[in-house]
Amino acid sequence: MADRTGRSDDSLAKEFDTAMLSIYERALAEARYPAVRFLQMLNEHGGVETANRLLPSMSQGFEELWNRKRLDLTMEALIIRSQWRSLFTPEQLKIAEDRLRDCGYAGPWS
């Protein structure tokens, strides 16, 4: 299946893998947070499956980035962006949005 831009789900998932790796690298460089387990999960399962596994409950990484005032570097902030929304269910998107709002994240919201 293809999205509105004509990309296949597989192509979009690969792009999401890269985006997830990018937030890991930015968290390390900008917030000095070495999310070792997150990186391990990305390497083992890819971005979408890592998000599926971490999303049901607030992860240690989310808490660390919240404490460092860098919610923009969380997986939740990434998946609510418009280009990735089609990779997740409405329920998963609601979890991410609610978690971010509950923690005072101001956006961007898509």
Buried (B, 14 or more C-beta within 10 A) or exposed (E): EEBEEEBEEEEBBBBBBEBBBEBBEBBBEEBEBEBEEBBEBBEEBBBBBBBBEBBEEBBEBBEBBBEBEBBBBBBBBBBBEEBBBEBBEEEBBEBBBEBBEEBEBEEEEE
